């Protein structure tokens, strides 16, 4: 009997942000659109993006891909060159009113007298309100005042002859994310690099998956570009990717060669020819930079591995489709390797300590839109996986792990910080049926196929304990670091902190800011023992909850703020509430918040303030 191939895992992907970015234009923007036109009936609009894909909308909000769009029915009209408002302007007229003419150059212009005089419809303080780089104009055959413009930043619509504009980009799959620069951590949201725009962040605390990305200044992008240019000049080749950890630098070229430097780029070992196409990205292990992976385009090898600092590279392609790979990420502890390709994202368990045979790959993006995966990244704890799909933006899920490669992280911020008596930890990678350290039982509060949540008993002492988990794959032992206090503020999967207005019970975020003299509540874990003692695994009482023994302090932008109480959270297990009294505020906007317990510092989160 033949062996049955394993089923590809169906991950619980969620959208991170929208398919648009805030550029301070008339509406959120997206990537380049080269052509727009109305169908003959005038009720369907078509757009062809720079990638060559065509989309259609009938409600002027939601777009669907189409391979058989209606033919364009409008055409350019003739106006003498001396009457054009801009050189080489594209002219259009509506079938409903041929005397009403529009011209598209750097801006959009209108004429009602056959081109003798023109009115600028899009200029504001010398710049187009819809962004620069105009490409095409469509005028509705039903209404001469309904205009649609395609440009470098998407599709823009006016219903009043150009007096006001709105964007049609929110759900247009045209956001060209090239790289994932950072995952949510320490008060920052996910950061990406968008082609033609630069670095952008999805700030934590801004609710809704439809929130546009915010452009930021990230020196990392320009610094890396400068390094690639410098390495290109130094090595006499076009360097397309580079990565470094400590003294070790990896550089890959457009023709698939890879160089390694052991002295921060001052000298280089002879290049290795690992691939036939461009090296598009590297993964280098932060703790052991002798281990690295490379993603390559072209044909032939697409995922390359070295375990000896580039002295030898071997292919991990196995059953991976023969299509370009754009990004690669890995977790050395579990051996999980993730790759972004033209056919989506894949996962395999590989030996990253020795040159063993390549393992089979499983598609993990099968329940997402069919599109190129352009980038892939893990959070620092290796627990959350992020991918970028061409046009569609960024998605995130719990990273798939082998059953024998369960991982323990802090339940509040998914970090690997030590646990504390009474705190919550999460087990990722599979169900847990029982947890014990010697004779001490750790209550399993919740368990599913993706993981479990466990409370550390109040009686546990550090500095570490040997924790045994009864899991689906058998008994697994971990060394769990424990210290008297190890505070962590709860954040959601986008990095938004669990902060409440103490008077209203409403979550605080960018749309519901914390105001002067307000009392706010911080949900946390890891504050340690309480007084009076409280049983492990039992919800805290609703009245007079036990008080934290450790000295708890809080800081906003590193300035101390008053802590009025720190207790177990009433009605919950393993959760604590820290109540803060804000002073009279002077500055408005985002601020940095963190707490300490007995001097141990928590994660940093973002709080939005208003005087």
C-alpha positions in Angstrom: 0.0 0.0 0.0 1.4 3.4 -1.0 2.0 6.1 1.6 -0.6 8.8 1.6 0.7 12.3 1.2 0.0 14.6 4.2 -2.8 17.1 3.8 -1.7 20.7 3.5 -2.5 22.5 6.7 -5.3 25.0 6.5 -4.0 27.9 8.7 -6.3 30.4 10.3 -5.1 33.4 8.3 -6.3 36.9 9.1 -5.9 40.1 7.2 -3.3 42.6 8.6 -4.4 46.1 7.5 -6.0 47.0 4.2 -4.9 47.0 0.6 -4.4 50.7 0.7 -1.9 53.2 2.1 -2.4 56.8 3.5 -0.5 59.3 1.4 -2.5 62.3 2.5 -4.3 62.4 -0.9 -8.0 62.7 -1.5 -8.4 59.1 -0.2 -6.1 56.1 0.7 -4.0 55.0 -2.3 -2.6 51.8 -3.7 -0.2 50.8 -6.5 0.0 51.9 -10.2 -3.1 51.5 -12.4 -2.4 51.9 -16.1 -5.9 51.9 -17.6 -9.5 52.4 -16.7 -12.7 52.2 -18.8 -16.4 51.8 -18.5 -18.3 48.9 -20.1 -20.7 49.9 -22.9 -23.7 49.9 -20.5 -21.8 52.4 -18.3 -22.5 50.5 -15.1 -19.3 48.4 -14.8 -15.9 49.9 -14.4 -12.7 48.1 -15.4 -9.1 48.7 -14.2 -5.8 47.2 -15.5 -3.1 47.3 -12.9 0.7 47.5 -13.5 0.9 43.8 -12.9 -1.3 43.3 -16.0 -4.3 42.0 -14.1 -7.7 43.3 -14.9 -10.4 43.9 -12.2 -14.0 44.9 -12.5 -16.5 46.7 -10.1 -20.2 47.3 -10.4 -20.7 48.9 -7.0 -17.5 51.1 -7.2 -16.2 49.6 -4.0 -15.5 45.8 -4.4 -13.4 44.5 -7.2 -13.2 41.1 -8.8 -10.6 39.7 -11.2 -11.7 39.1 -14.8 -10.0 37.6 -17.8 -12.7 38.7 -20.3 -13.4 42.4 -19.7 -15.7 44.4 -21.9 -14.1 46.3 -24.8 -13.3 49.9 -24.4 -16.0 52.1 -26.1 -14.6 55.6 -25.6 -11.9 57.1 -27.7 -9.6 60.1 -27.8 -10.9 63.2 -29.6 -9.1 65.8 -31.7 -8.2 69.3 -30.3 -5.5 71.5 -31.9 -2.2 71.3 -30.1 -2.2 75.0 -29.2 -5.4 74.6 -27.3 -4.2 71.7 -25.1 -3.9 72.6 -21.4 -0.8 70.4 -21.2 1.6 68.9 -23.8 0.5 65.4 -25.0 -2.6 65.5 -22.8 -5.1 62.6 -23.3 -8.6 63.9 -24.2 -11.9 62.3 -23.5 -15.6 63.2 -24.0 -18.7 61.6 -22.7 -21.1 60.0 -25.2 -23.8 61.8 -23.2 -22.4 65.2 -23.9 -19.7 65.6 -26.7 -19.2 69.3 -26.0 -17.9 68.6 -22.5 -14.3 67.7 -23.0 -11.7 66.5 -20.4 -7.9 66.5 -20.8 -5.5 64.5 -18.7 -1.9 65.6 -18.3 -0.2 66.2 -14.9 -3.6 67.3 -13.7 -7.1 66.8 -15.1 -8.7 69.7 -16.9 -12.2 70.4 -18.2 -13.5 72.5 -21.1 -17.1 73.4 -22.0 -16.2 75.4 -25.2 -14.4 72.8 -27.3 -11.0 73.4 -25.8 -10.8 77.2 -26.0 -10.6 77.5 -22.2 -9.7 75.0 -19.5 -10.3 74.6 -15.8 -7.9 72.6 -13.6 -9.9 70.0 -11.6 -7.2 68.3 -9.5 -4.6 70.9 -8.5 -4.3 71.9 -4.8 -1.3 74.0 -3.8 0.5 73.0 -6.9 0.0 69.2 -6.5 -2.7 66.9 -7.7 -5.1 65.9 -4.9 -5.3 62.4 -6.4 -1.5 62.0 -6.6 1.0 62.4 -9.5 1.6 60.2 -12.5 -1.7 60.3 -14.4 -2.2 57.4 -16.9 -5.7 57.2 -18.1 -9.2 58.8 -17.9 -12.6 57.3 -18.3 -15.8 59.3 -18.6 -19.1 57.6 -17.9 -21.3 57.1 -21.0 -24.3 57.8 -18.8 -23.1 60.9 -17.0 -20.5 63.4 -18.2 -19.9 64.4 -14.6 -18.8 60.9 -13.5 -15.0 60.8 -14.1 -12.5 58.1 -13.2 -8.7 58.6 -13.3 -6.0 55.9 -13.2 -2.5 56.9 -12.0 0.6 55.8 -10.1 -1.5 55.6 -6.8 -4.6 53.8 -7.9 -8.1 54.7 -9.2 -10.0 57.9 -8.4 -13.6 58.9 -9.0 -15.6 62.1 -9.1 -19.3 62.3 -9.4 -19.5 66.1 -9.8 -17.3 66.8 -12.8 -14.1 66.9 -10.8 -15.1 69.2 -7.9 -14.5 66.5 -5.4 -12.8 63.1 -5.5 -12.9 59.7 -3.7 -10.6 56.7 -4.0 -11.7 53.3 -5.2 -8.6 51.6 -3.8 -9.7 50.2 -0.5 -10.6 46.8 -1.9 -8.6 46.9 -5.2 -5.9 44.1 -5.0 -3.0 46.3 -6.0 -0.8 47.0 -2.9 2.7 46.0 -3.9 4.3 44.9 -0.7 7.9 43.9 -1.4 9.2 43.1 2.1 8.0 42.6 5.6 10.4 44.8 7.6 9.1 44.1 11.1 6.3 42.2 12.9 4.3 43.8 15.7 6.4 44.2 18.9 7.3 46.7 21.6 4.6 49.3 20.8 5.1 49.1 17.1 2.8 47.5 14.5 3.7 45.5 11.4 6.1 47.4 9.1 6.4 46.7 5.3 8.2 48.1 2.3 5.8 49.1 -0.5 7.2 49.4 -4.1 7.2 53.0 -5.2 6.2 54.3 -1.7 8.8 53.0 0.8 8.3 52.0 4.4 4.9 51.9 6.0 3.4 50.8 9.3 0.0 49.6 10.5 0.0 51.4 13.9 -1.2 49.2 16.8 -4.4 50.6 18.4 -6.0 51.6 15.1 -9.0 49.2 14.9 -10.2 47.3 11.9 -8.5 45.2 9.2 -9.5 47.9 6.7 -7.2 50.5 8.2 -4.7 51.9 5.6 -1.0 51.6 6.1 0.8 54.7 7.3 4.0 55.9 5.6 6.9 56.2 8.0 10.6 57.1 7.9 12.6 53.9 8.3 16.3 54.4 7.9 16.7 50.6 7.5 15.4 50.7 3.9 17.8 53.3 2.7 20.7 51.8 4.8 20.2 48.4 3.2 20.0 50.0 -0.3 23.3 51.8 0.3 24.9 48.5 1.5 23.8 46.7 -1.7 25.3 49.5 -3.8 28.5 49.4 -1.8 28.8 45.6 -2.1 28.0 45.8 -5.8 30.9 48.1 -6.3 33.2 46.0 -4.1 32.4 42.7 -5.6 32.0 43.8 -9.2 28.5 42.3 -9.5 24.9 43.5 -9.1 24.0 42.6 -5.6 20.3 42.0 -5.2 20.1 40.8 -1.5 22.3 41.0 1.6 21.9 40.1 5.2 24.2 40.2 8.3 24.4 38.8 11.8 27.3 40.0 13.9 30.5 39.8 11.8 29.0 37.5 9.2 27.6 39.1 6.0 25.9 37.2 3.1 25.5 38.9 -0.3 23.7 37.4 -3.4 23.9 38.6 -7.0 21.5 38.9 -9.9 23.1 35.8 -11.5 22.7 33.5 -8.4 26.2 33.8 -6.9 26.6 34.1 -3.1 29.5 35.7 -1.3 30.2 35.5 2.5 32.3 37.9 4.6 33.4 37.0 8.1 34.7 40.5 9.0 31.6 42.8 8.4 32.2 43.2 4.6 35.9 44.2 4.6 36.9 41.0 2.8 35.0 38.2 1.1 35.4 34.5 0.4 35.2 33.4 -3.2 31.6 33.2 -4.5 29.5 30.1 -4.7 27.2 29.5 -7.6 24.1 28.4 -5.9 21.3 29.3 -8.2 20.6 30.3 -11.8 18.4 33.3 -11.0 18.7 36.3 -8.8 19.2 35.9 -5.0 16.1 37.7 -3.7 16.5 37.4 0.1 18.4 35.7 2.9 17.5 34.2 6.3 20.4 34.2 8.7 20.0 32.7 12.2 20.6 35.3 14.8 22.2 32.9 17.3 24.2 30.8 14.8 25.0 32.8 11.7 26.8 29.8 10.2 23.2 28.7 9.3 21.6 30.6 6.5 19.0 30.1 3.8 18.6 31.9 0.5 15.6 32.4 -1.8 16.2 32.6 -5.5 14.3 33.5 -8.6 14.8 32.1 -12.1 14.7 28.4 -12.7 16.5 25.5 -10.9 17.2 25.8 -7.2 15.0 28.2 -5.3 15.7 27.5 -1.6 19.4 27.1 -0.7 20.9 26.0 2.7 24.3 26.4 4.3 25.3 25.1 7.7 29.0 26.1 7.4 28.9 29.9 6.7 28.6 29.5 3.0 31.4 27.0 2.3 28.8 24.8 0.7 25.2 25.4 -0.3 22.7 22.7 -1.1 19.1 22.8 -2.5 16.1 22.2 -0.4 13.7 22.4 -3.3 12.4 18.7 -3.2 8.8 18.9 -4.4 8.7 22.8 -4.3 7.2 24.1 -7.6 9.8 25.3 -10.1 8.8 29.0 -9.8 10.8 31.9 -8.4 11.1 32.2 -4.6 11.0 35.7 -3.1 11.4 35.3 0.6 12.5 32.7 3.2 12.2 32.4 7.0 13.0 29.7 9.5 13.0 28.7 13.1 16.2 26.8 14.1 14.7 25.3 17.2 11.8 23.5 15.4 13.5 23.2 12.0 10.5 24.9 10.4 11.3 26.6 7.1 8.8 28.9 5.2 9.2 30.2 1.7 7.2 32.7 -0.4 6.9 31.8 -4.1 5.0 32.7 -7.2 2.5 30.0 -6.3 2.0 31.0 -2.7 3.6 30.2 0.6 5.0 26.7 1.6 6.3 25.1 4.8 8.7 22.2 5.4 10.6 20.7 8.3 14.3 20.7 7.5 17.5 19.7 9.2 19.3 23.0 9.9 22.1 21.5 11.8 23.5 19.0 9.2 23.3 18.5 5.5 20.4 16.0 5.5 18.1 15.3 2.6 15.5 17.9 1.7 12.0 17.3 3.1 8.6 17.6 1.3 6.9 21.0 1.2 3.3 21.7 2.0 1.2 24.6 0.7 0.1 26.8 3.6 -1.6 29.6 1.7 -4.2 27.5 -0.1 -7.2 29.2 1.6 -5.9 32.7 0.6 -6.3 34.5 -2.7 -4.3 32.9 -5.5 -1.5 35.3 -5.9 2.3 35.5 -5.7 3.7 35.5 -2.2 6.3 38.3 -2.3 7.6 38.1 1.3 7.4 36.0 4.4 8.5 36.6 8.1 8.3 35.1 11.6 8.0 37.2 14.8 10.9 37.1 17.2 9.4 34.2 19.2 8.8 32.1 16.0 5.1 31.8 16.9 3.4 34.1 14.4 3.9 33.8 10.6 3.4 36.8 8.2 3.1 36.7 4.4 2.6 39.3 1.8 0.5 38.4 -1.3 0.9 40.5 -4.4 -1.8 43.0 -4.5 -3.6 41.8 -1.4 -1.3 43.0 1.3 -0.3 41.1 4.5 -1.8 38.1 6.3 -0.8 36.5 9.6 -1.4 33.1 11.3 0.0 31.0 14.0 3.1 29.4 12.6 2.7 25.7 11.8 5.1 23.5 13.8 5.6 19.7 14.2 3.8 18.1 17.0 7.1 17.3 18.7 8.2 20.9 18.3 5.8 22.6 20.7 6.8 26.0 21.9 6.1 27.9 25.2 5.6 31.6 25.0 4.2 34.3 27.3 0.5 34.5 26.8 0.4 38.3 26.9 2.9 39.3 24.2 4.0 35.9 22.8 7.6 36.6 23.9 10.0 34.1 25.4 10.4 36.1 28.6 10.5 34.1 31.8 7.3 33.1 33.5 6.3 34.1 37.1 4.2 32.5 39.8 0.5 32.8 38.8 1.2 33.9 35.2 -0.2 32.6 32.0 1.9 30.9 29.3 0.8 29.7 25.9 1.9 26.4 24.3 1.9 26.7 20.5 1.8 23.9 18.0 -0.8 21.4 19.3 -3.1 20.4 22.1 -1.9 19.7 25.7 -3.8 17.4 27.9 -1.8 17.7 31.1 1.2 19.7 32.4 3.3 18.9 35.5 6.6 19.9 37.1 7.4 17.0 39.5 4.4 16.6 41.7 3.1 20.1 41.0 0.3 20.3 38.4 0.0 23.3 36.0 -3.7 23.9 35.2 -4.5 23.6 31.5 -7.1 26.3 31.1 -7.7 25.8 27.3 -6.5 23.4 24.6 -7.0 23.1 20.9 -5.3 21.8 17.8 -3.3 25.0 17.6 -2.1 25.1 21.2 -3.0 25.5 24.8 -3.0 28.0 27.7 -1.5 27.1 31.0 -1.3 28.8 34.4 2.0 28.7 36.4 1.2 27.7 40.0 1.7 30.4 42.6 3.8 28.0 44.6 6.5 27.6 41.8 10.0 28.9 42.5 12.7 29.5 40.0 15.1 30.0 38.5 13.7 27.2 36.3 11.5 24.1 36.5 11.3 21.0 34.4 7.9 21.1 32.8 6.5 17.9 31.3 3.6 18.2 28.8 1.3 15.4 27.8 0.6 16.3 24.2 -0.7 14.6 21.0 2.8 13.4 20.1 3.5 12.1 23.6 5.3 13.5 26.6 7.6 16.5 26.0 9.8 18.1 28.5 10.8 21.8 28.7 13.0 23.9 30.9 10.8 26.8 31.9 12.5 29.9 33.3 10.7 31.3 36.3 11.4 34.5 38.3 9.4 36.2 41.1 8.0 38.9 38.7 8.1 39.0 34.9 5.4 41.5 33.8 3.9 41.6 30.3 1.0 43.7 29.0 -1.5 41.9 26.9 -1.6 42.8 23.2 -3.7 41.5 20.4 -2.3 39.8 17.3 -1.7 43.2 15.6 0.2 44.5 18.6 -2.6 46.7 20.0 -2.5 46.7 23.8 -5.3 45.7 26.1 -5.9 49.1 27.7 -9.3 50.2 29.2 -10.9 53.4 30.3 -11.5 52.7 34.0 -14.7 54.7 34.1 -16.4 53.5 30.9 -14.8 50.0 30.4 -14.2 50.9 26.8 -11.0 49.8 25.0 -8.5 52.7 24.4 -7.2 53.1 20.9 -6.5 55.8 18.3 -10.3 56.5 18.0 -10.9 56.4 21.8 -7.9 58.2 23.3 -6.8 58.5 26.9 -7.5 62.0 28.2 -6.0 64.2 30.9 -6.6 63.0 34.5 -8.2 59.8 33.3 -7.9 56.5 35.1 -6.8 53.7 32.8 -6.6 49.9 33.4 -3.8 47.8 32.0 -4.4 44.1 31.5 -1.2 42.1 32.3 0.2 38.9 33.5 3.4 37.9 35.3 3.1 40.2 38.3 3.8 37.3 40.6 2.4 36.4 44.0 -0.6 38.2 45.6 -1.8 38.9 49.2 -3.8 37.1 50.5 -2.7 33.9 48.8 -5.0 32.7 46.0 -5.5 29.2 44.7 -4.0 28.4 41.3 -6.5 27.7 38.6 -9.4 29.6 40.3 -10.9 32.8 39.0 -10.2 35.9 41.1 -13.1 37.1 43.2 -15.3 39.9 41.9 -15.0 41.8 45.2 -11.7 42.7 46.9 -9.4 40.8 44.6 -6.0 39.8 46.0 -3.3 42.5 45.8 0.0 42.1 44.0 3.0 41.8 46.4 5.6 43.1 44.0 6.2 46.9 43.7 4.5 47.9 40.5 5.4 51.1 38.6 4.3 52.5 35.3 5.8 55.0 32.8 4.5 57.0 29.9 7.2 58.2 27.6 9.6 57.2 30.4 7.9 59.6 32.8 6.5 57.9 36.0 2.7 57.9 36.3 0.8 57.0 39.5 -0.2 53.4 40.0 -3.4 53.4 42.2 -3.8 49.6 42.4 -2.4 46.3 41.1 -4.6 43.2 41.7 -5.7 40.0 40.1 -8.3 40.7 37.5 -11.8 40.0 39.0 -13.4 36.9 37.4 -10.3 35.8 35.5 -7.5 33.3 36.0 -3.9 34.4 35.6 -4.8 38.0 34.6 -3.9 41.1 36.5 -5.2 44.7 36.4 -2.9 47.7 36.9 -4.8 50.9 37.3 -3.0 54.1 36.5 -3.9 57.8 37.1 -2.9 60.0 34.2 -1.7 63.5 35.0 -2.7 66.7 33.2 -1.6 66.0 29.6 0.1 68.6 27.4 1.0 66.6 24.3 -1.4 64.7 22.0 -0.8 61.6 19.9 0.9 58.2 20.4 3.1 57.6 23.5 5.1 54.8 24.9 3.7 52.9 27.9 5.3 50.2 30.0 5.2 48.8 33.6 7.7 47.3 36.0 7.3 44.8 38.8 10.2 44.6 41.3 12.3 46.3 38.7 11.5 43.8 35.9 10.4 45.7 32.8 7.4 44.7 30.6 7.0 45.0 26.9 6.4 48.5 25.6 3.0 49.4 24.0 1.5 52.4 22.3 -1.1 54.5 24.1 -2.9 57.4 22.3 -3.3 60.5 24.4 -5.4 63.7 24.2 -5.2 66.7 26.5 
